[in-house]
Amino acid sequence: MLFPWQHAPFSGEPIFRHRNSAAGRLLKPKPLAANASLASVIQLTDWWTRVSVVFLVQNKEKERLREREKAAREREARYTNGHLFTSLTVSGTTLCTACNKSITAKEALSCPTCNATIHNRCRDTLPNCAKMKQRQQKMTLMRNNVTLRSKTPGMRERPSSAIYPSDSLRQSLLGSRRGRSGLSLSKSVSTNNIAGEDSPLGLRRILSQSTDSLSFRNRAMSVESLNDDGDLYYTSVLEDLELEGQDFKADSWSMAVDSSYLQTHRKNVIKRQDVIYELIQTELHHMRTLHIMDRVFRQGMLEELQMEPSVVNTMLPCLDQLIRIHSHFLAQLLLRRNLSLHPGSSRNFTIHQLGDILVEQFSDHWADDIRKTYAEFCSRHLKAVKLYKELLARDKRFQFFIRRVSRGPLLRCHGVQECILLVTQRISKYPVLIQRILDNTTGNDEEEASSLAQALLMIRELLSSIDQQVKELEKTQRMQEIQAKLDQRTETRVRDGGLFKPAELLRRSLLHEGTLFWKTPGSRLKDIQVLLMTDILVFLQEKDQKFIFPCLDKPPVLSLQNLIVRDIANQERGMFLISDSSPPEMYEFHAANKEDKNVWMRHIQQAVSKCPSREEFPLIEPEHKAHLRRLKADLQQKDQEMLELLQERVSLFCELAEVTSGQEALHFPVTRYMFRADTPQAPRAEKLLLDATAEGNAAPGHSRMYTHTHTHTRTHTHKFLLNSGTVREASSLDAPLRLTCWFPLR
């Protein structure tokens, strides 16, 4: 009887080799006899143990090789255009770098080298990894430097271009990075025609990639070009901004003047000069903020990023008007400071009179400009910040531009959001500073104290007017948003049987709006968007991201005529609205809290007290009146467009006069206009204007007048400066007018 280990495995050649054996083989033990000794059995057992170990080692090595090959295949699949993509879990708001569309969590890939996040399907369209390219270029330069240092004159090496195209060959065929940004190749162009049939395979692959994803390459290379283009300009801009206000770097007037000069002043004078110094210093800082918004952000967005002017103006509104207003104010302050310098000194000054400058700045046309400009800017504040955040979230070029221009120390605290906020806050600083100057003004100078008190009253009235206009503009913008969201097909019947359409809201002003809960007969509370308008309450319901009139048991349009507002007993958040109709109807509403309910009741009661009569303001406007209203609105819009064009024409002629005469032209703060009338008084007014123009042209030292006429629909009274000594006044006429604009031509 043979043991199992005495069978065939020992009869043939050994199939295992062992590196530790002398002959390089795993030696086979002799077959065991029936009377085999214990040593032979131990030898055979040891052989089987070694065979098992060899099996295990070889299997592990095979598994390890398979894993390496699998990882290499996965890495090669993830490695596209220099990107090393890894799977990533993202939120639903993340946008694809390649196509700017939202990414779902299942198909997101991210490159840790350049932080690009894309769809799995967009991996082939993404441009080359810029950072990986920079690393490869650095490594190539270092390798070339090492090769050049170690090479001897007698050594010869094989040209690298014979194996793979060198960097110089690629640049000579494809152009530099900047040159390729303007390249326009078509996908249908054959790479063989460009590089030749015998071109290296690597070069063909490069050309193929450049044609397949050219549009994305252009965008990426334009981003890369921001690294080195324009840095010099922004450096000079920042240097200019830092140089502005060198005389006002000290923290206060007490630290800016000499100590010996400071000791000659009393305590109240020092306090007054400190506040005046703070006013000028903060005005300089404000002008610096405006210049950053203009020369850094706006100019960069328009010229480098090639953004639409409308988008830039939405993000940075009213910038030219703000610069003009504050440049004039700062120039007056600095002029007064220079006139107040102590003789023989360039740093010691004492400003004794400032009220006249403040009164001029906050009155007349300057006050109108400030009111209009700041009201528009503050009302568009939230919209500008929202647009900035949206662009920063989805536009890579915009992100790169903001990061690049914000590297300087001056711009670290002056981002777009910070600049917008600083501008909105500036107008509210003037009353505090003027009040402090007035408090430290002695009673001996009554004229200065009177001017300061007048300026303080003006700026407070101006602030109140700006606040009111901001609220009105915000309500107008909110009404436009609601109108855009309102389904234009929806309509409802009102109590008198008329048909109320969404267009009826356009002729009304929004007084208050918010969400209330309307209690229906089934004791259910439905959340309703309530609009308190000039003469009505409008109830809207949101459905499919659109506003519609709710279909409930009561009309969704409630007239304010004799409307009664009452509290609900034992319910601090509820109120009744009782209509003056036949029969009366009662609406039950609930607010989110007691304070909200009180606010609604107060606004509704105020609107009821000011509600116009139905004779003056009908609930539903007749069709012919609606048509007339639309025509008037169109005329007003055209008038405004015409006014802006004429103002541009005036500025162009002023520049023309300045260029032709070689002298600075006179720029009036308010452009002057004339008119004509289609009434019996028209010939008299026209003759008056023609005679005045002829008299001005015939006078010694006259300036030739240019007139431009156009029909206008408003009546005004203007004084016209014909020359240095002739002033004529034209009274307004109750008729459509001809708008006439003139200015001197030298």
ABEGO torsion letter per residue (X at the ends): XBBAAABAAAABBBABBBAABAAGBBBBBBBBBAABBAAAAAAAAAAAAAAAAAAAAAAAAAAAAAAAAAAAAAAAAABBGGBBBBBBBBBAABBBAAAGBBBBAAABBBBAAAGBBBBAAAAAABBBBAAAAAAAAAAAAAAAAAAAAABBAABBBBBAAAABBBAAAAAAAAEBAAAAAABBBBAABBAAAAAEAABBAAAAAAAAAAAAAAAAAAAAAAAAAAAABGAAAAAAAAAAAAABGAAAABABAAAABBAAAAAABBAAAAAAAAAAAAAAAAAAAAAAAAAAAAAAAAAAAAAAAGBBAAAAAAABBGAAAAAAAAAAAAAAAAAAAAAABBBGBAABBBBABAAAAAAAAABEAAAAAAAAAAAAAAAAAAAAAAAAAAAAAABAAAAAAAAAAAABAAAAABBAAAAAAAAAAAAAAAAAAAAAAAAABBAABAAAAAAAAAAAAAAAAAAAAAAAAAAAAAAAAAAAAAAAABBAABBBBBAAGBBBBAAAAAABBBABBEBBBBBBAAGBBBBBBBBBBAABBBBBBBBGGBBBBBBBABBABBBABGBBBBBBBGBAABBBBBBBBOBBBBBBBBBABAAAAAAAAAAAAAAAAABBBAAABBABBBAAAAAAAAAAAAAAAAAAAAAAAAAAAAAAAAAAAAAAAGBBBBBBABBBBBBBBBBAAAAAAAAAAAAAAAAAAABBGBBBBBBBBBBBABBBBBBBBABAABBBBBBBBBBBBBBBBBBBBX
